[in-house]
């Protein structure tokens, strides 16, 4: 159990603490807990009852739904300071998607009833939560529309730039998704993902060493993402 609320960059702290009484802050900090998940471990499972408010403190996770035949459709990639439970937590009794760690991850957990009670008595806090929920939904919709409007090469370029720019802030990074998972996320076949990555390497746009990707020509990759 973590009884300190001293995470300097914690958006959870920023949203809640400024709107709580000293008594509520003490309760907030004392009942907050942390959980560690290894890469590949399930954090939230589709169909599971929602009893907690879950916040990603560190690591990287994928949000996905299972359709008929167990086929997965990745909805989004969530990075630290994202609220991985926001899509269902106030609208459903059970999760309609799953969350799995794609890197070793740590989550902050708060009791959902405690959160509901605080929000119910604090209008400004409720507005902050609604704004955050809207941003999460807008980002997911925006990314999916961006991807679907592009041709195959543009989709691969988009996802590579997304990881380099939004996730790792580095032109060299270990690809956190398998080729199959990338295909699921951007609506392509695994074979096409492999082929286009190979083409980018042959064109000296990227370098590939196992799971490590280095973007060697960012401007060309960006042009493909924008117009490809």
Secondary structure, DSSP 8 states (H G I E B T S, - for coil): -------TT-HHHHHHGGGS-HHHHHHHHHH-EEEEE-TT-EEE-TT-B--EEEEEEESEEEEEEE-GGG-EEEEEEEETT--TTTTTTTT-SB-SSEEEESS-EEEEEEEHHHHHHHHHT-HHHHHHHHHHHHHHHHHHHHHHHHHHTS-HHHHHHHHHHHIIIIISSSSEEE--S-HHHHHHHHT--HHHHHHHHHHHHHTTSEEEETTEEEES-HHHHHHHHHH-
